[in-house]
């Protein structure tokens, strides 16, 4: 984005776009409302109409990051084929690919402490992804591909494992063929691990969630 270029009346969107660029290129410590105002060629007071302080800006970036990540994962699922395994792989891979490209946003959502109102907003933003994952696990159970028990707890297992790969991709520690190999191995072994087996006990419902 060139200095001073934004759509009139949509300064908030321009601020978020420029802030994400700064976050990606220079890190979170380089973010300030004053510098954003200077970059967009608006008055120093203008950003305060949309974000009362720097923390509000970071919270907004975290929320938009989760919303976009959720949309990316859901779109990956929607574009996949009809097979259960294919859908699981597509859903998870879309999550990992978004994280690899927008790692700084992902870090904001997970690494920062948020007040109650912001945390509630983030939880709502995650909910569509959680719902899709729950439905996918339930389908696997109906088809006999996943053991009986709490779909939420099984979904949490898959989510935490995939998120681990996503954070490695976001940090640049896993890229290219190495990322592809780890991702394929992880999903293959996870699906084997949650498949029905002799003597398996169903996971009971839990009051906690990792996602």
N, C-alpha and C positions, 0 to 999 in steps of 0.2 A: 504494500500500500504506500503511495506517495504522500509526502507531508501535506496535510490539509485536505486530503481527498476523502470525503465521505458523503453519503446521501443526506441532504438536509432533512432534519427531523428524526434522524436515526443515529444520533450520536452514541447512544448506548451500544448499539451493535458495532459501530466503528471502534469504540473503546475496547470492547471485548476482543475484536479481531486483532487490533494492534497489540493488546496485552498478551494475547496468545503468541503472537509473533515474537515479542520480547521474551516471554517465558521460554519459548523453544530455543531462541538464539543466545540468550544471555543468562537465563536462570531466574528464579523467583526473586532473588535479592535485587535485581535490576528494575523491578516493577515499582512504579510510583505514579500516582495520579497526576502529579505536576509534570513528569516527563511525558506521560501520555498526552496531556493537554498540549505541550510544546510540539510533540510529533504530529499532532493533528491540526495544529495551528488554530487552537481555540483558546479562550481565556482560561487562566488557572482555576477559576471557580466553576467552569462549565461541567467538568466530570462529577462534581459533587451533587449535581442535580439527579444523577443516576446511581452513584455509589457514595455513601456518606464518608467512607474512609477506605484505606488500602485493604483492610480485611474483608470488607463487603465486596470489593472487586475480586479478591481471591475466592471468596465463597461462590460468587456468580460464575467464575471460570470453572470451579469444581463441579457445579451443577450442570452447566452446559456440557462439560466433558462427559459426565455420566449419562446425560440424555443422548448425546451423540454415540457413545459407546453402546448403549442399549439398543439404539436404532440400528447400528451397524451389525450387531449380533443377530438381531431379529431379521434384518434384511438378508443376512447370510443364510439363515434358516429358510426364509421364504424362497430363496433362489435355488435351494438344494433339491435333489431328487426326492423320491418318495421312500426310499429305503431308510430304515431306522439308523443304521450305522453311518450312512452317508449324511443324514441330517445332524447327527451328533458331531461329526467331524466338521461339517460346514458351519454350524453354530459356534463351535469352539474356535475354529480357525479365524472366523470373522472377528471374534473378540481379541485374539492374539495379534492379528494384523493391525487392528485399530490401535492397540497398545504400542506396537512397534513404531507406528507413525506419530502417535500423540502421547508419548510417554509422560511428558511433563503434566498434562492434564490428569492422567491417571494417578500420578503421584500426589497431586493436590487433593484429589478425592479421598485417598486412603491415608496419606501421611499427616494431614493436618487435623487438629482437633476443631470441631465445629460446635457452635452453640445448639441448643435444642431445636430451635426453629429451622436452622440450616440442615441439621441432621435429619429432621423429619422430611424436608424437601428432597434430600438425597435419597432417602428410603423410598419415597414415592417414585423418584426417577428410576430406581433399580427395579421396581415392582414388575413392569412388563417383561423384563428379562427373566426374572424369577418365575413368573407365571408360565412363560414359554418353556423354561427348563423343567418345571414341575410337570407340565403336560407331556413333554418329551420322555421323561422318566416313567410316567404313568403308562404311556404307550408301550415302552419297552417291557414293562411288567405285564401288560396285557398280552404281548406277543411271546412272553416267556424268555425274553432276552436279559431281563434284570430281575434279581431276586425280589421276593415280596417284602413289604415293610414300608416305612415312611419315605415317600418320594422326595420330601424336602431334605431329609438327612442324606439320602443318596445324592441328591442334587448338590448339597453343600460339599460333599466329597469331591465331586467332579469340578465344581466351581473353584475350590481352593487349589486343586492341582493345576487346572488350566490357567488360573490367575498367576500361579508361580512361574509358568512358562512365559506368560505375558510380561511379567516384570523383568525377566531375563532378556526378553526381546526388546523391551523399552529401554533398557540400560545399554543395549548394544553387545551384551555378552553372548547372545545367541542370534546369529544372522545367517541368511542364505541356506545352503544345504544342511548345516549343522542344526539350525532351527527346524527345518523340515523333518529331519531324522528324529530329533527329540520329541517333537510334537506327535509324529506318527507312532513312535514307540509308547509314549505316555498314554495316548487315547486307546491304543490297542490293549495295553496291559490293564488300564482302568476298566474297560468294558469286560475284559475277562474276569477281573476281580469282583465285579458286581453282578456277574452272571449267576444264575441259580446253580447250586451244587448240593451234593448229598450232605445232610447234617447242618446246612445253613440255618441260622436263626434270623427271623425277620427283624429289621430295625424298628424299634418303637418310635412313636412321635416324640419330638423334643421341643422344649420351650425356647431354645436358642437357635440363632441362625448366624452363619458366617458371612452371608452375602447382604 
